[in-house]
Amino acid sequence: GSLKKLTFGNALTTIGKASFSKCTSLTEFTIPATVTSIGNFAIQYNTGLKAIYSYPTVPPTAGYNAFNSLSEDVVVYVPSGTIEDYAAAAEWKTLLNYKELDVTSAIKDIEADDQSKEPVYYNLRGEEVKNPDAGIYIVRRGSKLSKELIR
């Protein structure tokens, strides 16, 4: 099968030059809060891309043509209160359809039964994390799993 969605772990700080150029089956691209730079041509020619989820509160520095030849319909989801910053940033301003991230949906399916259990955090690769930084994690409390955004 073809790559449809791409989400990185919270250790990532740079998306390299032409890293995901011409991934035409890619429909969603998630940029974790830890990313500070995106290389030249990094996400160009992804004609199937429908949404970019960018979690940094400061737009990452984007290299030349980082978002070249993306559809005008691509929705770029950014943290609340940052749309103007993203829309004005170099290269980011080539993207036209910005919306605020709905962080209220970041926590789902937590039940009171297991709230007394000590949480165990896992990154999106399924690796246990002892002291989680800001980001999205899978959290196990007893027999219950949930997806949580930690700020």
Phi, psi and chi 1 to 4 in degrees:
 res  aa     phi    psi   chi1   chi2   chi3   chi4
   1 GLY       -  160.1      -      -      -      -
   2 SER   -89.2  152.6  -60.4      -      -      -
   3 LEU   -69.5  121.9 -177.8   65.2      -      -
   4 LYS  -106.7  -43.3  -59.7  -88.9 -174.2 -149.6
   5 LYS  -128.1  145.7  -64.2  180.0 -176.1 -179.2
   6 LEU  -135.7  123.4 -170.4   58.0      -      -
   7 THR  -133.1  134.6  -56.2      -      -      -
   8 PHE  -103.1  159.3  -59.3  101.2      -      -
   9 GLY   -76.8  169.8      -      -      -      -
  10 ASN   -81.0    7.7  -76.7  -39.4      -      -
  11 ALA   -90.4  -12.3      -      -      -      -
  12 LEU   -73.5  130.5 -174.4   70.3      -      -
  13 THR  -117.5  -21.7   58.0      -      -      -
  14 THR  -136.1  135.6  -59.4      -      -      -
  15 ILE  -104.2  115.4  -63.2  172.1      -      -
  16 GLY   -72.2  168.7      -      -      -      -
  17 LYS   -54.9  125.9  179.1 -179.6  178.5 -179.2
  18 ALA    56.1   22.3      -      -      -      -
  19 SER   -55.9  -40.7  -58.6      -      -      -
  20 PHE  -128.4   31.1  -58.6   96.7      -      -
  21 SER   -68.0  136.1  179.0      -      -      -
  22 LYS    65.0   30.4  -60.5  179.1 -176.8  176.3
  23 CYS   -87.4   77.4  -67.9      -      -      -
  24 THR   -68.8  -17.9   56.7      -      -      -
  25 SER   -89.1   -7.7   62.8      -      -      -
  26 LEU   -68.4  125.2 -167.3   62.5      -      -
  27 THR  -109.0  -26.2   59.6      -      -      -
  28 GLU  -134.7  140.1  -70.4 -176.5   13.9      -
  29 PHE  -134.0  121.1 -165.8   88.0      -      -
  30 THR  -111.1  128.6  -60.1      -      -      -
  31 ILE  -109.1  114.9  -57.4  168.4      -      -
  32 PRO   -69.0  161.9   20.7  -26.2      -      -
  33 ALA   -60.4  -20.1      -      -      -      -
  34 THR   -82.3  -11.7   52.1      -      -      -
  35 VAL   -74.1  130.9  169.4      -      -      -
  36 THR  -114.9  -16.8   57.4      -      -      -
  37 SER  -148.4  148.0   67.1      -      -      -
  38 ILE  -128.2  126.1  -60.6  171.5      -      -
  39 GLY   -73.1  168.3      -      -      -      -
  40 ASN   -54.4  137.1  -62.9  -15.5      -      -
  41 PHE    60.2   16.0  -43.1  110.1      -      -
  42 ALA   -57.5  -40.1      -      -      -      -
  43 ILE  -125.1   23.5  -48.0  170.9      -      -
  44 GLN   -73.7  156.1   73.2  170.5   -9.8      -
  45 TYR    58.3   29.5  -61.7  118.3      -      -
  46 ASN   -92.2   80.2  -70.0  -33.8      -      -
  47 THR   -67.2  -19.2   53.8      -      -      -
  48 GLY   -92.0   -3.1      -      -      -      -
  49 LEU   -65.5  129.2 -164.6   63.1      -      -
  50 LYS  -110.0  -30.7  -57.2  -70.7 -177.2 -140.6
  51 ALA  -149.1  141.2      -      -      -      -
  52 ILE  -117.9  126.4  -63.1  172.1      -      -
  53 TYR  -107.1  108.3  -64.6   87.9      -      -
  54 SER  -112.7  113.6 -172.6      -      -      -
  55 TYR   -91.4  -14.8  -73.0   87.9      -      -
  56 PRO   -63.5  139.4  -24.4   34.6      -      -
  57 THR   -79.0  -16.7   54.2      -      -      -
  58 VAL  -114.1  127.2  174.1      -      -      -
  59 PRO   -56.0  128.6  -20.6   29.9      -      -
  60 PRO   -60.4  144.9  -22.3   32.6      -      -
  61 THR   -62.5  126.2  -57.6      -      -      -
  62 ALA  -112.6  130.8      -      -      -      -
  63 GLY   -74.3  176.7      -      -      -      -
  64 TYR   -52.7  128.0  179.0   72.9      -      -
  65 ASN    52.6   32.5  -81.6  -16.0      -      -
  66 ALA   -56.8  -33.2      -      -      -      -
  67 PHE  -117.7   28.0  -50.5  111.1      -      -
  68 ASN   -59.7  138.2 -171.9   37.0      -      -
  69 SER    60.9   32.6  -63.8      -      -      -
  70 LEU   -88.3  153.9  -61.8 -176.5      -      -
  71 SER   -62.0  145.1  166.5      -      -      -
  72 GLU   -64.0  -17.5  -70.4 -178.4    7.2      -
  73 ASP   -84.3   -6.0  -62.1  -30.2      -      -
  74 VAL   -59.9  126.3  171.5      -      -      -
  75 VAL   -92.0  129.7 -179.7      -      -      -
  76 VAL  -109.1  111.1 -177.3      -      -      -
  77 TYR   -93.0  125.0  -65.6   93.2      -      -
  78 VAL  -130.4  161.1  -62.6      -      -      -
  79 PRO   -58.4  150.4  -25.4   35.3      -      -
  80 SER   -52.2  132.9  178.6      -      -      -
  81 GLY    82.8    6.3      -      -      -      -
  82 THR  -114.6    2.6   65.3      -      -      -
  83 ILE   -56.5  -45.6  -71.7  176.4      -      -
  84 GLU   -61.7  -40.3  -72.6 -177.4    8.5      -
  85 ASP   -63.6  -45.3  -66.0  -22.2      -      -
  86 TYR   -65.0  -46.4  -88.4   86.3      -      -
  87 ALA   -64.0  -23.3      -      -      -      -
  88 ALA   -95.5  -14.0      -      -      -      -
  89 ALA   -73.4  143.9      -      -      -      -
  90 ALA   -53.0  140.0      -      -      -      -
  91 GLU    70.0  -43.4  -66.6  -58.4  -39.4      -
  92 TRP   -62.5  -30.3  -72.4   95.2      -      -
  93 LYS   -69.5   -9.4   62.1 -175.1  170.6 -172.1
  94 THR   -76.0  -16.2   63.4      -      -      -
  95 LEU   -90.7  137.7  -58.1  167.7      -      -
  96 LEU  -111.7  -14.1  -55.3  174.9      -      -
  97 ASN  -117.9   89.4 -168.3    3.1      -      -
  98 TYR  -101.2  142.1  -73.5   91.2      -      -
  99 LYS  -141.1  153.6  -66.5 -172.8  179.1  179.6
 100 GLU   -78.1  142.2  -70.6 -171.4  -11.2      -
 101 LEU   -65.0  140.9  -76.0  163.5      -      -
 102 ASP   -94.9   86.7  179.6    9.8      -      -
 103 VAL   -75.5  -10.2  -67.9      -      -      -
 104 THR   -67.4  -20.4   58.5      -      -      -
 105 SER   -92.6    5.9   65.2      -      -      -
 106 ALA   -73.9  -20.6      -      -      -      -
 107 ILE  -114.3  123.5  -60.3  174.0      -      -
 108 LYS  -137.4  150.2  -64.4 -178.7 -179.5  179.0
 109 ASP    60.3   36.6  -58.6  -40.7      -      -
 110 ILE   -91.5  128.4  -64.9  177.1      -      -
 111 GLU  -112.2  146.0  -64.6 -178.3   19.0      -
 112 ALA   -63.2  -27.1      -      -      -      -
 113 ASP   -51.3  -44.1  -59.9   14.0      -      -
 114 ASP  -103.3   13.1  -71.2  -27.0      -      -
 115 GLN   -65.0  -24.3  -70.0  -58.9  -53.2      -
 116 SER   -77.9  -13.2   62.8      -      -      -
 117 LYS   -73.9  144.7  -55.7  -76.7 -174.6 -172.2
 118 GLU   -68.5  128.4 -165.1   65.6   29.4      -
 119 PRO   -71.7  145.5   24.3  -30.3      -      -
 120 VAL  -119.5  124.4  179.1      -      -      -
 121 TYR  -100.2  140.5  -65.2   89.2      -      -
 122 TYR  -130.3  140.9  -61.8   90.3      -      -
 123 ASN   -76.2  178.4   62.8   25.8      -      -
 124 LEU   -73.3   -4.6  -62.5  177.9      -      -
 125 ARG   -93.7   -0.2  -68.6 -175.0  -55.6  -87.6
 126 GLY    86.1   10.5      -      -      -      -
 127 GLU   -91.3  134.2  -58.8  163.1  -23.0      -
 128 GLU   -65.8  139.0 -173.3  173.3  -19.5      -
 129 VAL  -120.7  121.1  177.0      -      -      -
 130 LYS   -75.0  -45.5  -66.4  -66.2 -176.7 -169.1
 131 ASN  -126.6   84.6  -62.4  -52.2      -      -
 132 PRO   -66.5  137.3   22.5  -30.0      -      -
 133 ASP   -86.2 -176.2  -68.0  -36.6      -      -
 134 ALA   -60.6  138.5      -      -      -      -
 135 GLY   151.9 -170.9      -      -      -      -
 136 ILE  -101.3  132.5  -62.7  175.5      -      -
 137 TYR  -135.9  155.3  -66.4   90.4      -      -
 138 ILE   -91.8  128.9  -55.3  -59.6      -      -
 139 VAL  -121.1  130.7 -178.9      -      -      -
 140 ARG  -109.1  127.5 -174.8 -178.3   73.4 -149.0
 141 ARG  -125.1  104.8  -74.1 -176.5  177.8   85.0
 142 GLY    64.0 -122.1      -      -      -      -
 143 SER   -97.3    1.8   62.8      -      -      -
 144 LYS   -99.9  138.4  -55.5  -65.1 -179.4 -167.9
 145 LEU  -114.9  145.4  -69.3  175.2      -      -
 146 SER  -147.9  161.3   62.5      -      -      -
 147 LYS  -104.6  126.5  178.9  174.0   68.1  171.4
 148 GLU  -132.3  143.9  -63.1 -177.6   19.2      -
 149 LEU   -99.4  122.7  172.3   65.0      -      -
 150 ILE  -107.0  128.4  -63.7  176.7      -      -
 151 ARG  -100.4      -  -66.6 -179.9 -178.0 -155.4
